[in-house]
């Protein structure tokens, strides 16, 4: 392909890709069009890759083909073998991979091109992509470790931590500014890159599991900003557009997640919510007891309910119970009950976590209700079933001022006539706050693996319905 033709084809592919990215992102704003949006975005990425591979400046394909083969193999293995329950971890790894690519491109640009050839704007963009790419790499890996249980999920804190982290970040920014002023100072470039890796670790370690949805979306924003800066540094239009879309959407999503928890952005980043209880503190199991119920009791309650609201949480994801749960819901609807799912914005470990899992189980979107539209219906509901959720239904958010959850809008399941909790234990949620609703007389605690419990309930519902039909 001639140089002129390859340039035209590449630029045309980039334009089409940019349009598809924008339309795809817009389609993601509603569940009924989200699948189409993902397809359009994937098509846009394919066009961007093809256009890049046919670009006239490419002089050898050897390493490109190796990269394509390795990347495709890793992506295929992740898609096939990582379950939907591990989607937050997979996303954290993806952020890390994308940010690492930005760092490597920045290092290459710094080594191969003299400062006078790059110009001041590209030097600033190059430094920005390396700095934010570096902190996103390690921050995403720490987030992955927390989500996977490799790194302690509770905040890792020490006295004066916020001041020390802020001071380190200021030093990093000073080195970055010095590099812009004096691009020949290679030591400054590598110094702020190294400190960027350190900053990424230190800013995520103090953040607990309760705030992982915000962390995931914020890291998404960082990776997008790094990609946009990469586009400026290498004069790639589609990277600038895609990175800007990713960066801004991730940032606004982080703000929405913070608002959903009624907390400031600064409190999420520096508040260390979810700290472990002090040594010697008594747990709920040691101080009080609850009345434990069986799957048979739960079956009886559901069979006699005219209205049911299901509240899914991270426990449903861990147990992979979404399919059998939807089977029960379908059975109840067939028997004439009114059933809905109540979705809290920060339930799970990433934005939209519950929606993704329920979509995998083919739950109709019409059955999914957001907090604001369903909260006033709990008072008229016979049974509210909480599957592995805790913080998003904890009444302490309304009435306990000293609680880290205080002020957070919750799903008001305590107003239902009967509340059924499916949990492995009586342990507190990510925020470390005990749930008083466990001990309410109208609460039925069914302890154990949620999938095993729900499977037993589904079997019994079928048997009892069969007996009734005879």
Secondary structure, DSSP 8 states (H G I E B T S, - for coil): --HHHHHHHHHHHHHHHHHHHHHHHHHTTSHHHHHHHHHHHHHHHHHHHHHHHT-TT----HHHHHHHHHHHHHHHHHHHHS-GGGHHHHHHHHHHHHHHHHHHHHHHHHHHS-HHHH-HHHHHHHHHHHHHHHHHHHHHHHHHHHHHTSS-SS----TTHHHHHHHHHHHHHHHHHHHHH-TT-HHHHHHHHHHHHHHHHHHHHT--GGGHHHHHHHHHHHHHHHHHHHHHHHT-HHHHHHHHHHHHHHHHHHHHHHHHTT--HHHHHHS-TT----TT---HHHH----B--HHHHHHHHHT-SEEEEEE-HHHHHHT-HHHHHHHHHHHHHTT-EEEEEE-TT-SSSTTHHHHHHHHTT--GGGEEEHHHHGGGGGG-SEEEEES--GGG-THHHH-TTSTTTT-----GGGSSEEEEEESSS---TT----GGGG-TTEEEEES-HHHHHHHHHHHHHHHHHHHH-
